[in-house]
Amino acid sequence: MTKMNDKREAARAAAAYVEEGMVVGLGSGSTVSLMIAEIAGKAKNITVIPASSQTYLECVNAGLTLTTLDRHPQPDIYLDSFDQVDRARNMIKGGGAALMREKVLATASRKRIFAGTYSKVVDRLNRPVPLEVLPFALGYVVSLLREKQASPRLRDSDAKNGPTVTDNGNYILDVDFGEIEEPSVLEAWLRKVPGVLENGLFVGLADRVLIAYGGGFVEEL
């Protein structure tokens, strides 16, 4: 229960940045679900762009007005969480397999707010990095990653036999690079690998990172 309360505090702190009339980009995951509830409870004239099918359905159920990047190519604000963050605001995301659309929305938005709990804060990023990979290129990408001494694992689906398939029809590789000393360097290298359509390293994208510690205390990075 404490963990959920911490997530709720993080979600509430992020949703506080949403103002009347804004177009809001929304990521995906359990903390974002709480953000949606907070936004819907404000009863403001707010329009949202969801990054995933999960978020889309939650926004519909919450009665929020939806739009697209075609109509609003530069959302006023983007709200999301993270799987891991360091104190330089570098993040690893993609646990929900929505990293490509999340990064597009985050990059397109005028302001970017990420929020989560203190348990996800580390001195140096060390979680496996999700990659969205074109199925045709899977074998090549895996081979190249192993040459770099990384450990790639094709993410399996919990709901069916076979791999996880993203909203874009691609596969997810979870790649263990060990401790990541220079996230920006690794992110730049991954962008050059043909077949890697997006990576879960979010570097230089966060305007603010909000960390909930419980008891109502939220730190801002």
N, C-alpha and C positions, 0 to 999 in steps of 0.2 A: 504493500500500500504506500509505503514511503517513496518508493521509486516512482510510482504513478503520480504522487503529489508533486514530486520534483519536476516531472515532465509537464505537469499542469502549470506550475509556476513559470517554467521556461516558455510554454506556449502563450500564457497570459502576457508575459513581458514582451514577446515578439508582436502579438496582436495589438498591443498598445500603440504601435507605430502606424497602424492603419487609420486613415482619416476619411472623412466623408467624401464620396465621389471618386475614390481611388480605383485604379485597375491593379489588381493584386495577382502576381504569379505565386503559385503554391507548389511546393515540392511534394514529397510522398513519405509516408511512414506514420508511426503511432503518435509522435509528437505533433506532426502536421495535422493529424486527425483532431487533436485537441485544439490546435489553432483554428481549424474550421469551425468548431463549436463556439469558440470565443468570438470569431468574426460574425457568425450568424446571430449571436446573442446581442451584438451591438445595434442591430436593426438599422444599419446605415445604407446609403446608396452606394453599394460596393459591387464591383464586377470582378470576377476571378478567372484566371487561366490555370487549369490544373495540368500538372506535369505527367500524370499517370492515369490509367483507367481506374485504379483504386480511388485516387483523389477526385477524379471526375464524378464517380458514383456517390462519394461522400458529400460533395458539393451539391449535387442534385438533391439528395435526401435532406440536406440542410436548408434547401430552398434558396440557395444563392444563385445570382445571375451569372451565367457563363459567357465567355467570349473567347476569341482566338488571337494569336499573334498576327494573323492576316488583317484583322480589324484594328488591333492595338499592338503594333510592332515594338513599342517601348513601354512596358508596364511601369507604373509609378513605383512599385515596390515588389520585392520578392521575399517570401518567407519560407524557411526550410529548417531542417535539423541537420545532424551529421552523425556519422558512425564513430569518428575520432577527430580530435582537433588538438593542435599545439598552440602555444601562446603567441606564435606569430600569425595566427589565424589561418594556417594551412589545414586543410581538412581531407579526410577520406570519406567518400560517400558511395552509394550504390548498393547498399544492403537489400534494398527493395527492387533492384534491377531497373530503376528509372533514371540512371545517371545521365544519359544523353539528353533527354528532354529537360531534366533539371538544370544541366549546365547551360543549355540554350536559353532557358528562361532567366536564369541568374545573370548571364552575360547581357541579355537584352534589357534588363530592368535598370531603372535609374538609381534605385537604392536596394541594397541586399542585406537582409537581416537573417542570421542563423542562430538557432537557440537549441540548447540541450542541457544535459545534467553534468555535474562535476565528474561523474564516473567515467566520462568519455574524454577527459582532458589528459594529455600526456606531454612529457617533455620533448619526445621525438616520435613521429608517426611510425607505427610498426605493424599495423593490421595488413592483411592481404588487400591488395588494390583491385577492385572490380574493373574489368575491361568489357566493353560491349564490342563483340567481334562478329564480323560477317561470316556466316556459316561456311561459305566457300573457302575462306582463308584460314580456317581453324588450324589445320595441320601446320601450315607455314608459320603462323603466329606462335603456336606452342613450341615449335622447333627453335625459333629465334629467341624466345624468352628463356629456354633452357640453356642456350648458348651464353646468355647473360647471367647464368647461375641463379636464375629465378625459378620458383616452383609454381607452375600454373595448374589450376584444377578447374575442370569444367563443372559449372554449378548445376546440380541436379534439381529437378522440380519435386516439391513435396506432394503435389496434387496429381501427378501423372508419371508414367514411366518415361524416362528420357530427360534431356537437359531443360533448364529454364529457358524460356523464350520471351524476349522483351516485347513491349508494345510495338516495337519497330520490326519485329520478326527476326531478331538476331540472338546470338548466344552470349552468355556471361562467363568469362574466365575470372576466377579469383586467384590473384598472383601474389605469392609471398616473396617480397624483396628483402625481408629482414628489416632492420632499422633503416629508415630512409633519411640519410644525412642531408640531402639537397632535394627537397620535393620539386622545386621548379625545374631542376635539371632533368629529373626522371620524367616529369610531366612533358617536357619538351621532346624528350627522346621518344616517348610513347606516341606522341602526335605524328611522328615521322614513319611509324610502322604501318605499311599498307595492310588493310584488313582490320586494324584496330580503329573502330569508328569513334569511340570516345573512351576516356579513362576516368576513374573515380577520384583522381587527385584534383581538388579544388584549391587552386593557388592564386592568391591575389584577387579573389572574388568577393570576399566578405567585407562589407563596410562596418558591420558590427557583429560580434559574436556574444551572445548572452548565455551565461552559465548559471544555472540554478543550483544552489547548495542546500536547499531545504530551509524551513523556517522563515520563508519570505525573502531570503537574501539572494539577490541576483547580481553577479559580477558582469561587467561589460568589458570586453577586450576590444 
